[in-house]
Amino acid sequence: MSSDKKRTLSFALAINEAISQMMEQDPDVFLIGQGVKSPWYVGSTCKDLIQKFGEERVIDTPVSESAVTGAAVGAAIAGMKSIVVHPRVDFMLYAFDAIINEAANWHYMTGGRSSVPTVIWGIVNRAGEQGAQHSQSLHAIFAHIPGLKVIMPSTPYDVKGMLIAAIRDPNPVIFLDERWLYAKEAEVPEEIYEVPLGKANITKIGSQLTIVASSYLASESLAAAKELEVEGISVEVIDLRTIKPLDKDTILASVTKTGRLLAVDGGWQSFGTSAEILAVIAESSMDKLKTSPKRLALPDAPAPAARSLEQVYYLHKDHIKSVVKEMVI
């Protein structure tokens, strides 16, 4: 980096800065999607971008996820670098043809002669009595598809660096962020920098148990681990940052050291990311475990709309602390 000057930025404004700096640096980068000119629709993630870059590069669209994503993918094939935002990841389902059949397969089907440099950005909404159709995190679905990278950073520093790396990537990247993180603040460098995709981050060193998590639950896991430390329980926390490709080496090294694993996931339990993490350990390191590995994820049920039920349905640090104590004590 040319300098190390930092300021405190929120998660949402770190996204904004990453997009703005890449649009300034590269005239081929453009943003398209619903609500990009709204002061509230996508939080402050797109604040003032349309005023700064104009309506030809910041394109506010009608509600047509399939058409908008298809346009972004087509533009990327033609040589542009597109960022397409879906204010609710739930409705990315309408865009599956463009994402899965086209973007994910294009590089392979052209024998490597053509790429699709696009970032497909979906925002995960939780709670607020929004109900089952507006509250889903679909990262495991995208991670199942060959040809797609899937990132879910949890800190302002990481989201800026990873989004810049994703925009520069020659192939499609699914970027999922959670609104619950938008107000989170931390120091972020002013300059352009990259955080490598596919590399997890150990956010807390520990010796008795390894927690593997991502996005909002990586933050909750770190909070839980710090409180458990006061109680004499030493937990190592791995923030995956990238769901695919999965950083197996970091997970395996940590579990070899601690002998215990808890995979925490904001998606549903069955056939999800937590199951994949346990499978990695089962295939390579079962002999290193002191106790059976566990996963903590959402129940296999749609999200409730009642606020009282949401308190039980969604995971937070107290859920994590409870399971850790069962495994260690």
C-alpha positions, -999 to 999 in steps of 0.1 A, spaced: 0 0 0 11 36 -7 1 47 28 -15 34 59 -39 63 66 -71 49 81 -105 63 93 -134 47 110 -160 35 85 -192 15 89 -196 -17 70 -221 -1 46 -198 28 38 -168 5 33 -189 -11 5 -196 23 -9 -160 33 -9 -149 1 -26 -174 6 -54 -166 43 -58 -128 38 -59 -130 10 -84 -153 30 -106 -129 59 -104 -100 37 -113 -116 16 -141 -141 32 -166 -153 -3 -175 -168 -8 -140 -205 -1 -136 -233 -7 -111 -268 -18 -119 -298 -29 -99 -329 -19 -79 -326 10 -56 -291 22 -64 -302 58 -64 -323 55 -33 -310 70 0 -324 41 20 -333 11 -3 -298 -4 -1 -288 14 30 -259 38 25 -240 13 4 -247 33 -28 -248 67 -12 -241 95 -38 -228 71 -64 -253 82 -90 -245 118 -84 -208 111 -88 -208 88 -118 -241 95 -136 -270 74 -147 -250 57 -175 -227 40 -149 -251 37 -119 -282 23 -134 -314 21 -113 -336 -6 -128 -372 -18 -128 -380 -49 -107 -369 -76 -131 -342 -97 -115 -338 -120 -145 -335 -92 -171 -312 -70 -149 -288 -99 -141 -288 -111 -177 -279 -76 -188 -250 -75 -163 -237 -109 -173 -240 -100 -210 -221 -68 -205 -194 -87 -186 -190 -111 -215 -187 -81 -238 -158 -67 -218 -174 -45 -191 -170 -52 -154 -205 -53 -139 -217 -51 -103 -254 -61 -101 -272 -56 -68 -302 -75 -55 -316 -57 -24 -331 -90 -12 -311 -121 -19 -344 -141 -19 -353 -127 -53 -320 -137 -69 -339 -169 -75 -355 -152 -105 -320 -147 -119 -307 -183 -116 -306 -189 -154 -282 -160 -159 -261 -168 -128 -259 -206 -130 -265 -216 -166 -245 -187 -181 -221 -168 -158 -209 -199 -139 -203 -220 -170 -191 -195 -195 -154 -197 -189 -155 -235 -190 -177 -237 -221 -154 -213 -241 -123 -233 -232 -110 -204 -211 -111 -180 -241 -138 -158 -225 -146 -147 -189 -175 -131 -170 -161 -104 -147 -192 -97 -127 -200 -93 -90 -235 -105 -82 -243 -88 -49 -272 -100 -28 -282 -85 5 -294 -108 33 -323 -94 54 -330 -108 88 -358 -104 113 -379 -72 115 -410 -94 110 -403 -98 73 -413 -134 71 -401 -164 51 -398 -148 17 -376 -119 27 -352 -134 53 -332 -162 36 -295 -166 32 -289 -187 1 -251 -190 2 -250 -228 3 -270 -229 -30 -245 -207 -48 -215 -225 -32 -228 -258 -47 -223 -244 -82 -190 -249 -101 -176 -217 -115 -189 -194 -88 -169 -179 -59 -190 -170 -29 -178 -143 -4 -194 -133 29 -171 -109 48 -179 -97 84 -158 -66 90 -156 -32 73 -119 -38 65 -126 -72 49 -156 -61 29 -138 -32 12 -107 -53 4 -127 -84 -7 -152 -64 -28 -122 -48 -46 -107 -82 -52 -141 -95 -65 -145 -66 -89 -110 -73 -103 -116 -111 -105 -120 -122 -142 -148 -146 -133 -182 -143 -114 -182 -137 -77 -213 -139 -55 -211 -113 -28 -236 -117 1 -237 -92 29 -261 -90 58 -279 -58 68 -272 -66 104 -236 -57 98 -242 -23 82 -237 -2 113 -206 -21 124 -176 3 125 -138 -2 123 -107 14 109 -104 11 71 -75 23 50 -82 51 26 -64 36 -4 -73 8 -26 -63 -26 -13 -73 -62 -17 -81 -90 7 -75 -123 -11 -106 -144 -19 -104 -180 -6 -84 -172 26 -100 -174 60 -90 -152 90 -83 -164 125 -99 -136 145 -91 -151 180 -64 -176 190 -76 -204 213 -67 -239 224 -98 -258 235 -122 -256 206 -125 -242 171 -155 -222 159 -158 -217 121 -183 -191 110 -190 -164 84 -207 -130 80 -228 -118 110 -222 -151 129 -185 -147 126 -190 -115 146 -213 -132 171 -188 -161 174 -160 -137 183 -182 -120 209 -191 -153 224 -154 -165 224 -143 -133 243 -170 -138 269 -161 -175 273 -124 -165 278 -135 -147 309 -150 -180 321 -118 -199 315 -127 -215 281 -102 -208 253 -119 -208 219 -103 -202 185 -125 -184 160 -121 -187 122 -139 -162 101 -143 -180 67 -148 -147 47 -150 -169 16 -175 -197 15 -162 -210 -18 -134 -218 -23 -133 -230 13 -100 -225 31 -97 -261 43 -61 -258 54 -68 -232 80 -97 -252 94 -78 -284 95 -48 -268 112 -69 -252 139 -89 -284 146 -57 -304 148 -46 -280 175 -78 -277 195 -93 -312 190 -129 -298 189 -150 -282 162 -182 -262 161 -194 -250 127 -218 -221 130 -239 -211 99 -266 -185 92 -282 -209 67 -303 -240 73 -286 -270 88 -294 -297 63 -271 -299 33 -256 -265 43 -222 -249 48 -219 -263 83 -223 -298 69 -196 -292 44 -172 -281 71 -179 -312 91 -174 -334 60 -139 -318 55 -130 -328 91 -145 -363 87 -125 -370 56 -92 -357 70 -89 -353 107 -114 -374 127 -85 -390 145 -75 -355 158 -109 -349 175 -114 -352 213 -152 -352 209 -177 -354 180 -178 -322 159 -211 -302 160 -229 -277 138 -251 -249 148 -274 -235 121 -310 -224 115 -337 -251 119 -350 -267 88 -380 -244 87 -389 -211 70 -382 -179 89 -411 -168 112 -427 -134 110 -436 -130 147 -410 -111 166 -412 -135 196 -404 -164 173 -376 -146 156 -358 -144 189 -357 -181 191 -352 -188 154 -321 -167 147 -287 -175 162 -268 -152 184 -238 -153 208 -257 -169 237 -267 -199 215 -230 -203 205 -218 -201 241 -243 -227 252 -231 -253 227 -194 -246 233 -199 -252 270 -216 -285 262 -186 -296 242 -158 -284 265 -171 -288 301 
